[in-house]
Structure formats: structure tokens, C-alpha cells
Amino acid sequence: MSHLYVMVSSRTVPWRKPDVPTPLEPVMAFSAMHADAGRVDATLPDLGCGLTWDQVHKVRPRVVLRCPECGHGVHARVSSRGMRHFAHDPGRPPDCAWLNESLEHHQLKLALANAARSAGWQAELEVTGPNASWRADVLATSPDQARSIAWEAQLSPISEDDIRYRTARYEADGIEVCWVTPNSVTWLGSVPAIRVAEQAAEAVIIDGAAGFQFTRGRWQTPDRLTLTEFVQGVQDGSVVVHDVLSRYRQIKVDSTRYAWRHRLWTMAASVEAEGRHELMRQRQDAWRQRQQEAEAAQQAAERRQREDDKRRHEAEHAAEQARRQQEQAQRDEDWWRGFHARLEQDRLRQEAVEQQRRSAAEAAEHERQRLDQAEADAASRWIEKVSETRTHELHNKIIEYVWRNEMGKTATIDTDGPKKEHAYGTAIQLGTRLYGVVRPSPTSMQRLPGQLRVFVLNAREAQLLLETGKVMTEQMVHFDFPDDEQLSLL
């Protein structure tokens, strides 16, 4: 059986969808209320409030903890599968909302929380909204606090009306929401939702997210999109909810199955491609209608003209024969008269063209050398603005960035330094692949190879390169180095 591994503190535990019923665990939660520290989260190394697990787990005297949902006493516990959580003390109230949550539900919540955190967002589990109008399994908040997304693990049955109502309650409070389920459900496509399955020790999206294939004019679920990749895309805004146009709602889910989806998750490029395809189809339909009408009119006109054309053709043919004979005779005379004149003109023209070509080539070569020298001089001034010490610090920052964002891989900085073919920047290799360029010269951005990452000292340098129009914002990676060594730039 495959597993989705999720992190709980420094330990790894699997989220598994059992083929047989799982032995019952005590009713658990990942959050509790501490008398002094406030809300504590068992999935975070510092419990979200600066405490350690050992300060609440099996300590004497026992720490007073209470359930955020029902207020009953809870205690810190580690499950038989290695999950840190809080279990209710004996005598818990029967109406606590966490009584009906399965172990699989808890593990899916953990997977969602860790995916949200890996994308750089704050994630809290089991958060209750104002006036108790909603309770999010995982509430992810962007670093600037501008966006909040509720990630809901939905394993128990729920009607389409109920899930629409719960979605509306989130939206009323300005909270985005995505429902995540491993089950085949009827409401997928009615609300922002995805279906996940376990493959190769991680969860992948098997329904609810799709890309538009313009050449085939249809939506299709990607072959392999992990839950972590999907959550990161939603949180960074590259993946959005889209209401599918009516004629494209039959989505290809896999190689053998299609499903009707009114709403799905996708990227802006796919939304634009669907719109272009719809406009193309509308134009084609209109064109076919006009073509049919034009063909009918043309056929009628052709029938009326056919006999007239036949009579006219016979008369025109005789006149044309006579005209051609006369024109041919005149052409023969004109050709011989102009033959020698054309020879002389061609000779003079070729000489002039050759002279112009040589002059233009010499001027172009001179201009190219001048521009190359000016570009090289500008690049030298750009490079000299930063000391070797600051350059070394920047390289260290880049290696750390690649290690964090490329799953622990180590980048290699080109020891030869800036090169012309890299826009007078320094190449960064990830294995054998050219990964990015460090501080390319603003006057040489046209030489930047491909859609590479561009690393610069700070936001001002990033803005300077963006103003060239040769690099996109999503390619830029800048750090917070000061401008104390760069009093003037190009």
C-alpha cells in the first residue's frame, strides 16, 4: 500500500487510506488551549507559541489543557502511528465536533497543513471562525496577511446543498476555500474542490484540477500533480478556480474516463486558451453559416450564367487568338530591341549593388564592433559596482535559496565568472542544467538564454532589469543587500 508521508514535528507518519477498517484511536485533535500560552498546535516544532512538546507531554504536575471546540480537558499524547495530538480526558461531552473525525481525516489534515507551510504560509489546524460560522480543518494565511485559504479535508458524506452553503459562509468572511477528498463525490465541480489519491508515497490530484488542450479543444487532468505542488500553486496565485464554459464541461479525467465539471482549478494560461478556443469555434460556426448561404447563392448564379458564358466564350476565343498573335509579334520585336540595353543595365546595376554591399558590410562591421565594445564597457562598470566580498555573499545566498527551493539540491556557481553569452552575468548550474544567471548586465539582457532565473542583490537591481523588458517578474529573485557599494548604475 502506498502512503502520503506528512511531517509532525521531527517525525514522519503516513496518511493511508485503509483497505480494511482501521483500529479505533482515541478521539484526537491537533490543537488545544493552554492556560498561559494560549492556543498550542501539536504539528509545529514550537507548538506555535514557543513551547516544546516535552513541556506539555507526560509532565508532572500535569499541564492544564482544554479542547478549543468543547472546552473539555485534554492531554498531550502520541498515537500508535507516531502522531502527536491532544486526546480528550474521560467524560468528554458527546456533542464535540471532533468525535466523528477518523484517523484518515486527521492524517489528511496534517498533509494539507504541511503542504501549506512548505509554500511559505502560516497554517493553523482546527480554526473556528467568528461567531462559530465555520471551522476550518487547516487555515493557511499568506505572509502579508492579505489572503486566507481554508483547506477542508472532506471524507464523510455531505450533500451538494450543504457543501455549497458551507462554502458561502467562508466566502462571506473573505476566506478562500478548497475541499479535498479521496472519495468519488457528486459535488466535485460544484465548489472549489479536488480529489486526491495515493501514488508513490505521496498524494496526487486525480480530479478537480485540469489544463486546457487547445489543439484538442478540451480540459484534461494532468498526469501527475502532487498535493504539495497544487497547494503551492493555489497559494502563490498561479492556480485559480475557473467556471468552465458550457461546451467544454466534459473533462477528460484519465485515459478511460470523462466527467462533467462546471468548476475546476487551473492556471490563467488555460483560462485564456479556453476563451480563445471558444471564440474560434464561434467564428467557425458563423463562417460555416455564411459559407452555406454563399454557396447556395453561388450555385444559383452559376446556373443562370452558364449558357451566357458558353456563347461569350466562343466569341472571345476567336478575338483572343487574333490579339495574342499580334501581341506576340510585338513582344518579339520589343524583346530583341531591349535585349542589349538590358544587358548593359544589368552590368551597371550589379556593379552598383556590389559596391553598396561592400560599403554596407564595412559599416555594419564597424557599428557591430562599436556596439560590442560599448556593451562590454557597460558590463564592466556594472560588475565593478560590487566588491568581491559582496559577490561572495550573494553567491552564498543563492546556493542557500536553491537548496531550499529545489528539494535540497546544491547549485554550482561558474568559477569563470561573468560571460558574454550569459549577458555578462555568472552562470548557476544545477547538475548539468543551466539553472540561472547572477547579476546579468542591464545593457546585455538580450543575450540572456531562455526563461532562466535571474538573481540580483536587491529590489532596486531587480526593477532595473525588469525595466529592460527582457525578463519577467516571475524570473527575478532578489535579496536584501544594501546599495552602499552601488552609488550609481548605468
N, C-alpha and C positions, 0 to 999 in steps of 0.2 A: 504494500500500500504506500502511495506517495504521501508526502506531508508538506505543509506550509510551515516553515520554521519562523517563529517570532521571538524577539528578544524581551526578556523580563529581567531587568537589572543586568547582571553579567552572565545570566544563564540562558540557554536556548531550549525552547519547548515546542513540540509540534502541534499545529492545528490539524486534526484529522477528522474526516467525515466518515464515521464508522459504518462498516457493512453490517454490523450487528449492534444491538443496543449496548451503550457504554455503561459500566457500573456507576451507580449514583454517587456523586460527590456532594459534600455539604453545600448548602446554599452559599454562594460566594459573591463578592463584589471586589472591585479593584480600588474603590475609594472609601474613605472613612473620615469622620470628623474628630480631630484631636482637640482636647480642651484648650491647649495653649497655642499650638502651631496652626490650627485651622484645618483646612482640607488637606489630606495626605493621599498620594497616588502610589500604589504598590508597583506600578510599571516603570517608575522613574528611579534612577540611582539615588537621588537625594529626597525621594518621596514628594518632590515638588515643593518642599518647604524647608530644606536644609537639614533634615533628619536622615539618619541611616536606618536600614532595616533592623539592625540589631538593637536599636533604641526602642522599637515597638514590638519585636518578636521575642517571646519567651523571656521577658524581663520581670524582675520582682523588685518592688511591688509592681503589679500589672498596670500598664498604661490604660487610661480610660479612653476608649474609642467608641464612637456611635455611628450607626448606619445613617448616611445622608438622606435616605429615602423615607425610613420609618422611625428613625430616632432610637431604635433598639440597640443594646450593647453589642459590639462585635469585637473580635480578637484577630490579631495577625496570625496567618497560617500559611504553610507551604503544602500544596496538594501532592498527591501521589505521582503526578506527572511533572512536578517541579515548578508549578506556577505559584508565585507569591500572590496572596489575596487576603481579604478580610471575610471571616465567616461569622454568622450570627451566633450569639450566645443562646443557650436553651431558653425556650419560652418566647421565641420570636413571634411577632404578630402575623396572622395568616394572610393579610392583605398587602404585604410588602411586594413591590413591583418586581424585585429580583428573585422571587420564589420560583418563577416559571422559566428562568433563563438556564439553558442547558450548558454543558461543558463546551460543546462545539460553538455555541453562541459566544461564550467568553473568549475562546481562542480566536475567533474571527474578529472580535473587538480589538484584541491585542494586535493582530495583524494589521488592522486599519490604523491603529494609533502609531505603530512603528513606521508604517509607510508614510503617514503624515509628518512624523518627526524627521524622517530621513530626508524629506524635501525642505527642511529648514523651518517648519512651522511648529508652533506650540500646540500640543494635543492633550486634552483632558478627557478622561473617561467618565461616563455616567454623570453628565452635567444636566441639572434641571433648570429650565428657563424661568423667566419672571412669571409670577402668578401660577407656576406649575403648568403652563400651557403646553410645554413639551419637555421631553427628557432625552437628550442625545446620548447614544452609545459612545461616540467619540466626537468631541467638538474641537475642530482644528482652527487656529487663529493665525493669520499672517503676522510676520514680524512687525509690520507697521500698524497692526490692529485694524486695518481697513476692511478686511474680509474675514468672515467666519463661515465654516462649512461643517455641517453635521454629517458624519459618516454613520449610517444606520445599518447594523447587521440584522437582517430580517430573515429568520429561519422558520418562525411559526407562521401558520396560515393567517392571511389578512385579506379582506375584500378590497376591490379596487376603489370603492367609495371611501372606505376608511383610510387607505393609504393616500388618496388624494386630499382628504381632509387634514391628515397629519402633515402632509407636505405644505398645505396652505398655511398652517399655523407657524411653520418655520419661516416661510416667506413673509408673513405678516410682521415678523420681528427682524427682518433683514438678514435672515440666516439662509445661506445656500444649503442644499441637501442632496445627498446621493444615497440611494438604497442599494445595499449589497446583499445578494442571496446566492447560495449554492443550488437552489431548487428551481425547478421549472414552474413558473408562476404565470398567471393570466394578466397581471398588471404591468409586466415588463413592457416598456414603451409608452405607458400612460403617464408615468412620472419619471424624473431623473433616476435611473437605476441601471445596474449591471448584474450579470450573472457570472459567478466565478467557478472554477474547477481546479483541482489539484493536478499539477504536472511537474515532474522533475523537481520535487521538494519545494515548490512554490505555487502560489495561486496565479492563474492566468484568466483573462477576460474571455469568456466564450459567447457572450451575448450582451447587447445593450450598448456596445461601442462599435463603430464602423467607420470605414473610409469610402469615399465615393470614387468609383472607377468610371472615368469619363468615357473611355472608348467603348465600354460595355453598357453604360447608362444605368448603373445600379450601385447600391450600397453593399458592402461586404465586410463581415467581421474580420479583423486582422488575424493572421495565422498564429501569432504568439505575442500577446501584450500582457506583461505581468501586472499584478495588482499594484506593486510599488511604482512602476512606470506610469500607470494610469493615474494614481493619486497625485504624483508629482506634476503630471500634465494638467490636471484639474486645478491644482493649487497655484501653478505658475501662470494659468490663464490660457495656455496653448490648447487645452481640451475644453470644449464648451458643450452645453446642451443645445440641441437643434431640433426644431419641429420639421419633420420630413414632409416634403411636398407630396401631394396625394398620389401622383402616378409612380412614385418611387418607394412606396411603403412596403413593398415585398422585398425584404432584406435577405441576402444570402448569408445564413449563419455559419454553415460549414459546407463541405463538398457534397452533402446529400440532403441538406435541409434548408428550406426557406421559411420565413416567419414574417407576419405583418407587424410593423413597428411604426407608431406615429411619432415617437420621440426617441432620440438616441444621443450618445456622446460622440463628438467628432472634433475635427480641427477646422479652423477658418478656411483653409485651402479647399477642403472637401465641400463646405457650405457654398463657397464661391463656384466650385466645379459643378455642383448640382444646379445652381442658378443658371450658369452658362448653358448646361445641357438642356434645361427646361426651355430657355429662350431659343435655343437651336431647334428643339422639337416644335415649338410654336411656329417658328418661321418656316420649318419644313412643311407643317400641316397647311399653313396659309399658301405656301408656294405650290403644293400639290393641288389645292383647290383652284388657284389661279391657272395652273397648268392644264387642268382638265377643261376648264371653261375656254381657255385659249385654243386648246386642241380641237374642241367641238366647233368653234367659230372658224378655225383654220380649215377644217375639213369641208365645211360648207362653202367657204370662199374658193377653195381649190376646185370643187366640183363645178362652180359657176365659171371659173376662168379656164378650165382645162381645154374646152373646144376653141375659145378665143386664142389661147396660147398656141394651139396647133396651127391655126391658119396664119397667125402672125409669124410664127417660126419659119414657115416656108418662104414667105416674102423676105424676111430678114436674112435668111440664109443666103439667098441669091445676092442681096445687096452687100452682105458681109464678105462674100467671096471676091466680089469686084473691088471692094475697098481694101481688102488685105493685099491683093495683087499690086494695087497702086502704091500702098504704103511700103510694101517690101522693096519695090524698085527704088523708092525714095530713100529708104534706110540703107540700101546697098551703096547708093551714091554718097550719102552723108557719111557712111562709115569709112569709106576709103578717103574721103576728103579730110576727115578728122583724125585718121589713124596716126599720121606722122606728127600732127600737132599734139596729140595725147602723149605720144612717146616722149616728146621734149618736155611737156609739162610734168609728166611723171618723174623724169630725171631730176628736174629742178626741185620738185616737191620733196623727193626723197632726200636730196642733199640738205634742204632746209630743215626737214624733220630730224635728220641725224644730228645736225648741228644743235638744234633745240634740245634734243635728248641728252647730248653730252653736257650742254650747259646746265640743264635741269639736274642731271645726276651729280655734277660737281657741286651745285648749290645745295642740293639735298644732303649730300655727304657732309658738307661744311656745317650746315644747320644741325644735322644729327650730332656731330661731334661737339658743337657748341652746347646743345641741349643736354647731352650726356654729361659734359663737364659741369654745367650749371646744376644738374641734378645731383651729381656726386659731391659737389661743394656744399649744396644744401643739406645732403645727408650727413656729411662730416660735421657740419655745425650742429645738426640735430643730435648726433651721437655724443659730441663733446660737451653737450649741456649736462650730462650725467656722469658723475665720477665712477671709477671702477668699484669703489666700496658700495655706492648706492646700487650699481648694476648687479653686484653680487647679492645684495639684499633682495633685490627684485627677483632674481633667479630662484633664490630660496623660497620666496613666497609662491612662485609659480609651481615649483616642484610640490610644495605642500598642497596647493589648490588641485593639481592633477591627481595627487594621491587620494584626496577626499572625494573627488567627483568621478573618478574612473575606477572605483572599487579596489583601491589600494595599489594601483599600478604606478610605476616610477617613470617619470619623464626624464629625457636626456637633453641637455642644453648643448647646442652645437659649439664646440670649443673654438672653431674657426671664427666665431663672432659674426658680425653683420655681413650680409652678402647682397649683391645687387639683385640676384634672382628672387630674393626674399624681401624685396622692396627696401633693401638696406637695413633689414631687421635680422634678429638672430633666430634661427630655426629651433623648434622644440619637437623632438621625436618621441613617439610613444611606441616602443618596439621599432618596427621598420616603417611605421606610418608617420608622415608629417602631420603633427597634431596642431601646431600653431606657430605664431611668429611674435617675437618680443620687440616692441617699440619700432615698427616699420616707420620709415621717413614719410611725413605727410606729402612731400612732393613726388613720391615714388609709389603711391598706393596702387597705381595702375599695374604695377608688377606683382602685386600680392597674389599668390597662386591659390585659386579655388576659394571655397567657403571655409576658411580656417578661423580658429580663434585668434584674437589679437589681444595681447597682454600689454598694458601700459601702467605707468606709475600711479596715476590718479585720474579723477573725473575730468579735470581740465584737459589732460592729454587725450582722453577718450573723446571729448567733444571736438577737439581739434581734428582728430582723424575722421570723425563722423561727418564733419563739415565738408570733407573732400568728396562725399557722395560715393566713395568706392568701397565702403564697408557698412554693414548693417549693425543696428544696435545689439541684436542677439549674438553677434560675433565678439563683441567687446567684453573684456574682463579687465577691470581696473582695481587698483588697490588704493590705499590711503596715504601714500608717500607725499610729503610736503613739497612745495615748489621752491624751497630755499636755494637749490642748486640751479634753478631754471628761471633766471630773471627775465629772459627774453627768448622767444622762439621765432620760428620763421614768420 
